[in-house]
Amino acid sequence: MRINTCLAIVAGVAIVAALFALHAASSSVLVTKVDIEETPATIYRPVSGPAAPVVLIAHGFAGSQQLMQSFALTCARNGYTAVTFDFPGHGRNPQPLTGSITDVNGATHTLLDDTTLVARYARGLGDGRLAVLGHSMASDIVVRFAQAEPDVGATIAVSMFSPAVTATSPRNLLVIVGDWESMLKREALRAVGLATAPAAAEAGVTYGDFSMGSARRVAFSPHVEHVSVLFSEDSMRETLGWLDHSFGVTRSQPPVFDHRGPWILLLLAGVVLLARPLSQWLPRVASPPVGAGLPWPRLWIALSVPMLVTPLILRVTPTHFLPVLVGDYLAVHFALYGLVTWICLVWLRRTRAPRHGGTLPRTESGVLLRLAGASAAVIAYGFIALVWPINAFVTSFVPGVQRAVLVLVMLVGTLCYFLSDEWLTRGAGSARGAYGVSKVAFIVSLAIAVGLDLERLFFLIIIVPIIVLFFIVYGLFSKWSYERTGHPFVAGFANAVAFAWAIGVTFPLLAG
């Protein structure tokens, strides 16, 4: 009890400190939410000061405007006006993304049209000068936009891949790449090298002339990858310095940078840690605990077969039935993987309680009620402690009406997987580390699927790190809830809801 009390106190302090810091970061900035036709946007302005250039900030694939808050707040706290927005098919934008995502004449045109729409509105918010910043997918979009709008004073491409870059356009190009993005680092040097040929471009060196629009620079942000590059102080410092040079801004005071990345991590760590003492309030459902209770010699069968069979079957099975990019495939992968796992359990004759475990008393009064209550409590905590902070500080995580059906469809697949997986890895006599190995097997299965059909499933590569993060967080929730309730259903159902929600609200919606 003392340990749980200490954990609750530490978690509470972490949560309060993180929330205070995150809200304090925007206290000196005027934040206004607007709809530009049907595109949701947010305007970040300095509280005081003369009219200044506007920085239009665009998010990447499967992202939303919340992901770009660090750049927006850094710009606004240093005198610029920043505008973020949700692309069609992303975030809270009700419009689907139209056109082929693999064809430059498809979705690229839709994204460019939306950027042009928001830019037209943004120009009227400052002194008439405009800069653009885009991450990942949007790096190509802002490059093409700036090429079509020659008065754009600066282009900042984060984690850039854009075949449209030339030696002379767009004007004043800064490319920021995470130091752990090896392929994109080479691409950045290649793109800037077009203007420095025959000499090779070097990171950290500025080439060209800002007044002529020919300035070029590559900056590598240390110790970050494709997502954390958006929260790196080095990324903010390079961005602000580039804007100041492009627009001739001189400063009498040191610049102020947004440092929300560590505070977001502290907030999420706090809410995860708080789940441990709170789990002691869950009701006991089964005593002794139930589950398959498989030792390693038998567990390997139930781990290996679905890992290998699922991607092979789906390689020749049509899975495109939802207007959401690769989300429908992922839902079917979850469902089939779970079904094959359950078949393996039946074949091993271990779907009932293990020899050294217990059985759920079918006739005990109130068992089903306790099971439902415990499941509801874990799900509710996930919504209160994770959905709200993620939506507020990380990325759009509250679905619009058009995504509600998607969440329900995803839930069918995730239920099949998580209920069977929880039973597989729990129970007296279960192999030590079974839960973690089963999650590695699922990731390997996805990797095999991508390898078999790279063109169709390439975008799964982008979201695998998020799946791994969710496996870790909800793996802890699963461990603590099982230790208390003794039944795999509680965590299985809660995890299924969490993953269905995450996929349904974040994957881009496509027209048709």
N, C-alpha and C positions, 0 to 999 in steps of 0.2 A: 504493500500500500504506500509506503514511503517513497519507493522508486516511482510509482505512478504519479504521486503528488509532485515530486520534483520535476518529472517530465512535463506535467501539465503547466507548471510555473514557467519552465524554460520555454516551452512552446508558446505560451501566452505572451511572454516578454518579446519573443522573436516576432510574433504576428503584429503586436502593437507598434514596435519599433519600425518594422518594415512599412506598415500602412502610414505611419506618421511621415516617414521619409518620402514615400511615393507621392503623397498628397502635397507635401511641402515643395516638391520639385516643380509643381505647376502653379504654385501660389502667386508667382510674379508674372503669370501669363494669362491673357484673356483667351478662353477656349469657347468657341461657338460652333455648335453643330448645325449644319444646313443640308438641304436637299437641292442639288443642282439638277433640275428636271427629276429624274428618278435615281440619280447617283448620290448616295450618302457621302457627305464630306465633312471635314472638321477644319476650322480655321484657328490657328494659333498666332496671337498678336502680342507684341510687347505692351505692357500696361501704359507706358508713356513713350514719347519720342517722336521724331518726324517720320513722315512717310518713307518707306524703305523698299528695296526690291522684294519680290515675292518668290519663295522657293516652293515649287510644286513637287510633291513627294509621292511616289507610286510604289506599291508593295509588289511582292513576287507571287509566283504560282502557289495556290492553296493558302495564301496569306490574307491579310486584311489591313486596314489602315492602322489598327492598334499596334501592329508590329513595328510601325515606323515612328512611334511616339518619341523615341529618344532623339532622332534627327529633328523632328518638328519642334520639340521643346528646346533643344540646343539652339536652333535657329532663332526661335522667338525670344529666348532669354538673352540673346546677343544682338537684338535690334531688327532682325528680319521678320517678315510675315511668312508663315508656313501654311500650306494647305495639303491635307491628306485626303484620300478618298478610297472607296471600294470599287474595284473593277466589276463589270458584269460577271455573274457567276460566282462571285466571291463575297465574303462578309455578309453585310446586310443589304447588298444590292439585289433588288427583286428580279432583275432581268438576267436571263441565262446568257452564257457566253456562246455567241454564234460563230460559225465557221470552223474549219478544220484547224486543230491546234498544231498540226505538223506542217501546215502549208502557210507560207508567208503571205499568200493572198487570202487566207481564211481568217482565223481568230485575230491575227495581228492587226488587220484592218479594224475589227471591232474595238480592240484595245486602244488603237490610235485615235479612233473617233471619240471614245470616251475621254481620253487624255486631252484632246483638243477642246471638248466641251467644258471640262473643268478649268483648263487653262484660260479659256475666254472669260470665265467668271473671275478667276484669280487675278488676272491682269488689273482689274479695277480695284483691287484691295490695297495696292501699294503705290509706288511712284512710277509705275509703268514698266519697270525693268523686271525681267523674269529669268529664273534659273530652274533647272529640272534635276531631280534625283530619282533614280529607280534602282530597285533591288532585283537581282536574278532575272526572272522573266521580264520584268519591267525595265531592266537595263537596256534591252534591245528596243523597247517601246520608246523610252525617253531619247535614245540616240536618234531614232528615226523621226521622232517629233521635232527635235532640235534641228535636224537637217532640213525639215520642211518649213521651219520658222527661223529664219536667219538672225532674228533679233534676240534670240535666247542667249543670254550673256555667259552662261556656264552650264555644263552638263556633267553630272556626277553619277557614275555607273558603279554600283556596288555588286560584287560577285558577277561581273559582266561576262556575257557571251553574246556578241553581236557581230554578224558578218557585214553589217551595214557601215561600220566605221571605216573611214578613209584617212588618208594622210592629212587632209585639210578640214574635214568635217566629222563631228559637229564642232562648234566653237568651244575652245577652252575645256578640254576633256580631262577629267580626273577619274581614274579607275582605282577603286578600293577593293581589295580582296583579302579574305582571311588567310592567315599564314598556313592553315591546314587545308586549304583548297588548292591542291597541287596542280590539277588540270587547269583551273581558272587563273592561276598565277601565270602559267605559260601563255594562256590566251591574252591576258592583260599586257604582257610584255610584247607579244606579237602585234597587238592592235596599236599600241603606242609606238612600236618600232617602225610602223609604216611611215611615221613622220621623221624618224631619226636615221633611216637607212642612208648609207650602208652600215653605219654604226649600230650596234645592238642597244636597245633601250635598257636602262637600269632602274630598279625600284628606288624611290626616294629622291630622284633627280627630276627637276622641272625643266622641260624643254620648250622652246618657242617663246612667243611674245603675247602677253595678255591683251595688250591694246589692239593687236592685230587679230586676236581670236585664235591664234595658233598654239596656245599653251597646251602642253601635254604632261601628264604625270601618272606614275603607277605607285600606289602605296599599299604595303602589306601590313595589315593589322595583326600583331603577334598574338599567339595562343588562342585563336578563335577559328571557328569554321563557318558554315554557310548561314547559320541562324545567329549565333552569338556575335558575328561581325556587326550585326545591327545594334549591339549594345556596348561595343568597345569604345573606350575613351579615345583611342587612337583614330578610330573611324570618325568620331565627332570632331577631333582636332583637325584632321586633314580636310574634312568638309568645310568647316568654318574658315580655315585658312584659305582654301581655294575660293570660297565666295568673296572673302574680303579682298583678295588680289584681283579677282575678276571685276569687281564693282568699285575698286579704288577706295575701300573702307579702311581707315586707320583708327586704332583704339587707344584710348588713354587709360583704360582699365583692363585688367586681365580678363580673358573670356571665361564664361561659365559653361560647364558641360553637364549634361544629364548623366547620372550614374545609376539608372534604375535597374540595370542587370543584376548586380549583387543583391539589391533589396528585393527584387522579385524572387530570386532563389531563396533568400531568407524567409520570405513570406510563405512560399510553397513548402519549404522544409518545416516551418512551424506548424502548418495545418496537417502535414503528414505525421509529424511527431505527436501532435495532439490526439491523433486517432488511437494511439496506443493506450493511454489511460482511459479514454472514452470507451474503448472496446470492452472494458470491464463491466460496463453497464448493460451489455447485451445479455439476453436470457440464455440459460443453458438449454440446449435442444436435445442433444443425444449424449448419453453417458453409459458406457465408454464411447469415445469418438468413433464415427463410421467412415468408411472409404474403402477403396480397393485393397490397400495394404500390400502392394506388389513389391517383392524384392527385385534387385537389379536383373537377375537372370530372366525373369518373366517380364519385367518392365520394359526391357529393350525392345521386345516384340511390339508392344503397344505404342512405343515411341517411334520406331523406325518405319513401320508399315504406313501409317498416315502421312508421315513426312515425305515418303517417296511416291506413294500411290496418288495422293491428291493432285500434285502438279501435273502428273502424267495424264490423269483422266481429264483434267480441265484444259489441257493443251488442245484437245480435240472436241471440247464441249463449248457451245455458244454461251457466253456469259454477259453479253451486252444487252441488258433489259431495263436499265435505269438511266435517266439523264444526268449522270454524275460520273466524272472521269475516274476510272478504275475502281470506284467504290463498289460497283456491282460485282466486279470480279472478286474483290476482297471479301464481300459478304458471302459469296458462294464458296470461296476457299475456306472461310471459317466454318460454314455449314458442313461441307463435305469432310473436312478434316475431323470435325467433331463426330460425325456419323461413322467414319472409318475407325476412329478411336473406340467408340462404343461397341462396334462389331468385334474389335479385338478383345475388349473386355469380356464380352459375352463368350467368345471362343475360349478365353482363358478361364472361364467359369469363376470369375472373381468380381462380378458386378454386385454380388451380395456382400454382406459383412465379412471381413477376414476372420481367420481362426482366432487371432489374438485381439480382435476388436470387439465391438458391440453392435447391436442391431437397434434400429430406431423402433421403439415400442409403438406398434401401429394402433394399439387400443388406448394408449395413454391420453387422457383428456387434456386438451390444450396444446398438444405438440404442434399441430399445424398452425395454430395461432401464434405460438412463439417463433416458429420458423418464418412466418410472414412478417411478424413484427421486427425480428432481427434483420431480415433482408431490407425492409423498408427503412430501418434506421441507418444502415450502411449506405444505402442509395441516397438518402436525404443528406447525410454528412458530405458525400461526394459533391452534391449539387451546391450546398451552402459553402463548403470550404474550398472547392476547386473551380467550379463553373464560374462563380462570380469573380474571383480574382483573375482568372485567366482571361475572361471577357473584358475586364476593366483594364488590365495592364499588359496582356500578352497578345492575344488575337481574338477575333470575333468567335464567341463560343455559345451564343444564344441564338437558336434557329429562328428564321422567319417562318411564316405559315407554309411557304412552298417547300420547306425542308422537313416538316413534321412527318410526312408519309415516308420519306427516306429513312428517318431514324427508326420507324417501325419495321421497315423491310430489313434494315441492317440487323435489327434485334433478333430476327428469326435465325440468321446465320451465327451471330455471336452467342446466342443461347446454346445452340448445338455444340459449339466448341467449348465454351467455358464450363458448362455443366459436366460434360464428359471429362474435361481435363482436370477439374477440381476433384472429381471422384477418383480419377486415375492416380493422382499424386498424393492423396490423403489416406489416412487410416493407419491403425497400429501395424507395425511391421513394414511400412513403406520405406523404400530405399532413400537413404539420406541424400538430399540435394535433388530429389526427383522433380520438384516444382520448377527450379531454375533450368534444369536440363530439358524439360518439356517445352519451355519457352524458346530455348535455343533451337530445338528441333523445328518449331513452327517458323522461326525466322529463316532457317536453312531451307525449309519447304518453299517459302516465298522467294528466296534467292534462286532456287531451281526453276520455279515458275518464270521468273524474269529472264533467266538464261535461256529457257526454251522459247520464249516469245518476247524478245527485248523491245521490239517496235511497239507492241500493244501495251506492255506493262512497264515501260521505262519509268513512268512517274511513280511507281511503287518505291523506287530507290530513294526518292526524295522524302517519303514519309516513314521509312523504316526506323530512323532515329527516334521519331515521335512514338512509334509503336513500342520500341524498346523502353523508352522513358515511362510510358503508361504501364508496361509489364512490371517495371520496378516498383512504381508507386502503388499500383493496385495489388501487386504481389505482397507488399507489406500489409495492406488492408486485409488481404486474404489470409495471411498467416495469423494476424491478431484476431480476426473474427473467428477463424477455425479453432484456435486455441481456447476461445471462450465458449463458443456454441457447440463445438464438436460435430458440426455437420457441414459438408462441402457445399450444400445448396446455397447457403447465405452468400458466400463470396462469389460463387459461380453466377448467381443471378445478378448481383451488384456489378461485377466486372462486365458482364454481357451488356447491361444497360449503359455503363460508362463508355465502352468501346463503340457501341452503336451510336451513341450520342456524338462522340468525337468525330467519327467518320461522317455521319450525316450532316453535321454543321460546318465542317471545314473543307470537304472536297468540293472542287468547283462544279457548279451546275452547268450543263451543256444544253443548248437548244435541241429539242427533239429527243 
